[in-house]
Amino acid sequence: MASERFTIGGELPVRRLGYGTVQLTGPGCWGPRGDTADAVAVLRRAVDRGVTLIDTADNYGPSIAEELVAEALHPYPDGVLVATKGGVVRTGPDAWHIDGRPERLRAMCEGSLRRLRRDTIDLYQLHRLDPHVPMAEQLGALDELRAEGKIRQLGLDSVTVEQLGAARELTTIASVQNRYHLLDRASEPLLRLCEAHGIAFLPWFPLGNGELAADPVCAEIAAAHGATPAQIALAWLLHHSPVLCPTPGTSSLVHLEENLGAGAVRLSGAELSRLDLR
């Protein structure tokens, strides 16, 4: 298997199997999910288990996920990287509105800094490119924040190969975050471009939002390893490319332990070949 670690932007080393916070919010990614103490316990356990990459966003809740990260982890242990996102405004459950105006991006970033109780955000990802605002203006606003020391590295969420290429002509891009998992590889060309340039790829929905549990090949290989289909799906990502950094989310300590157990699964060449054909 490829190394269990990756260095984002050439300066931020993380363990590739991280933790995502979206499941700490309620239905439609709106409001809290359950007891705050439970969410705090999951976040702390993730770090206790060696997770160093925490993925969140200002619009998860909104604001709730970032506040939970700070409540659980501040003051942050050495080596823990918190990645957050801005560029989307929420008006209700499952209601998402893109806003990439420079003044709004600045306000969003500074709001994240306050909620996370940070002076600098390690990795700040533009949650969506705004089609109504020139890319140069959106990335220019984030570059200004980087020059001010409020951001260390920049990333993009849900982009095409062409958009990543255009963005790289304007500034340094350290990461992308696109939908990608064993049964959905539409972003494979983007993944290969990331490999060529040492860009981290944080796949969202790495477990297929539950789809993978019913996959017969995953189930068969999981049985051979005494594992679960979810663990096999995550292990496949870790084997498939050295730049893939999955951050599966959960609000359950049991599922957290299961997800992190995927890091110990070693797939054979034959098993990888079977999974590659899914």
Steps between C-alpha positions, in 0.01 A plus 500: 500500500612858443636689800244570770612862502482790256641851519242756390646794314847366565490621861207347690553128574187301587390143535303428186199349678332797665164597646218708351251695708192521278325216688514704821216715366131424466288394201572706192827608663294740712508542876668265748483122501443361845692599811795736473692283746475204263641702210784628716578144609521380139734782399728442797506126443594553136803701602585256779502227233757692298283698256679818397272623219165645607272615218220747565320799344339822614164396355475167682221585739571779406789591734423207732768261376778760529386590850503134600852456364619789712315381809649153467854575390603852603780548591588284202754219543819534301470353153120521470398672176153655481368550148189711454303640209319816400310633201154358568211666686225299671136601535353173626532120494648385169498862378839607361584826321838574345653838581856562385508877519836606646346691791283201590794258483698724733211518747452122485867430562519742792184345645663157481809630675286626789298181533803273475697726740790509261731774379563308178299239313730221385301413187219720371299357214265690271185292541373583152624724222245776442412506128396865532834624638828479303722223633787747528296713741401205718850356522647848527296564815628177653856581398467832683393313813798270458734797468353633826579171674137398546529202265797270442385289205213527250274229360201460267183294537307341212706610202578368154840426352471821298410709804790362700735577212370856475526547877860378505588771249377756754632366829632194684233238569577247773185287494177412325190344652272324251248220525691174452469145626525140382173515307530860373825581323385780274781713645773251405661742245510765771660253739774426246565872456530534877750213508708667231527821702506369857155640583302337780164354397245485784215284366158587635245225553795254515259230615246572228241624750421138588501357144814296556351291779292311241783436257559120475871525414565728796305262721693194383840663544392641836407150621844372400665770713261486793413859408193696391419616145554859617851412616577338166373807313723729706797265470452500122526879496821490702647239263370661181696825508760654732329841484156378612425619854152373595326669793198281577256658742288353775331604822552153650801384699437144376505606135802721561696201627380296202606767250843548655550124500514518119855629528614156613344311206753382242346405168671257266568575136225260398252664734591845371451381143152372583408825671645706216251333266198610708 
